[in-house]
Structure formats: structure tokens, C-alpha cells
Amino acid sequence: MQKDKLGKQLKRYLVSCKGEAAVAYQLGFLPEKEFLILHNLRLRNSLHHFQMDCLLLNTYFFLIVEVKNIAGTLHFD
């Protein structure tokens, strides 16, 4: 039973890593002179931590990228 639980957790972790790697690959095509990309950024205030999969910095904007690798069809209402 514990083995099944660990197997499911490992599978979710590996799927998550695959999704983040796919996004990192696509972001790699952005011009290096115009964008700074910070991966797996973890910030802390006095009490809590805040983690971002990716922070994309440009002179005009900052973009937080949170990756979810979900199979199937998503419907937004």
C-alpha cells in the first residue's frame, strides 16, 4: 500500500518535471539580451515562502510562470 502511494507521488513529480522542462525549452528561444529567466525561484518574507516555477524579467514587465502539466481537456467557464 505504501509502495503504491510512493509510486503515485513519484509519477506526479516526474510529470511535473517534464512540464517544467518543456516550458524552459520554449523560453530558451527568447533573446538573452532582452529577457532574464529565473527558474525555481523561492522568496521568503518574515513568515512564509513563495515559490515560482519561473520568473521572466524584461524592462517592460515581470511575468510569473506557474507550470501545470495536466492531461486531458480543460474547460474554462
C-alpha positions in Angstrom: 0.0 0.0 0.0 2.8 2.5 0.9 4.6 1.4 -2.2 1.6 2.3 -4.4 1.3 5.7 -2.7 5.0 6.5 -3.3 4.7 5.3 -6.9 1.9 7.8 -7.5 3.8 10.6 -5.9 6.9 9.8 -8.0 4.8 9.7 -11.2 3.2 13.2 -10.4 6.7 14.6 -9.7 8.1 13.2 -12.9 5.2 14.6 -14.9 5.7 18.0 -13.3 9.4 18.0 -14.1 8.6 17.1 -17.7 6.1 20.0 -18.0 8.6 22.5 -16.5 11.3 21.3 -18.8 9.0 21.8 -21.9 8.3 25.4 -20.8 12.0 26.0 -20.1 12.8 24.8 -23.6 10.3 27.2 -25.2 11.5 30.1 -23.1 15.1 29.4 -24.2 14.2 30.8 -27.6 13.7 34.3 -26.2 16.5 36.8 -26.9 19.0 36.7 -24.0 19.7 40.4 -24.3 16.0 41.3 -23.7 14.9 38.7 -21.1 16.3 37.3 -17.8 14.7 34.0 -16.8 14.9 32.8 -13.2 13.9 29.2 -12.7 12.6 27.6 -9.4 12.8 30.9 -7.5 11.9 30.8 -3.8 11.4 34.0 -1.9 10.8 34.4 1.8 9.2 37.1 3.8 9.3 37.1 7.6 6.9 34.1 8.0 6.3 32.3 4.7 8.0 31.2 1.5 6.7 31.8 -2.0 7.9 29.6 -4.8 7.7 30.3 -8.6 8.4 27.8 -11.3 9.8 30.6 -13.5 10.1 34.4 -13.3 10.5 36.1 -16.7 12.0 39.6 -16.4 12.0 42.3 -19.1 12.5 46.1 -19.0 8.7 46.4 -19.5 7.2 43.6 -17.4 7.8 40.8 -14.9 5.9 37.6 -15.6 5.4 34.8 -13.1 5.1 31.4 -14.9 3.5 28.6 -12.9 3.5 25.3 -14.9 0.8 22.7 -14.6 1.2 19.6 -16.8 -2.3 18.2 -16.9 -3.5 15.5 -19.3 -6.9 15.7 -20.9 -9.2 18.5 -21.8 -9.6 21.6 -19.7 -12.8 23.7 -19.9 -12.8 27.3 -18.7 -16.2 28.8 -17.9 
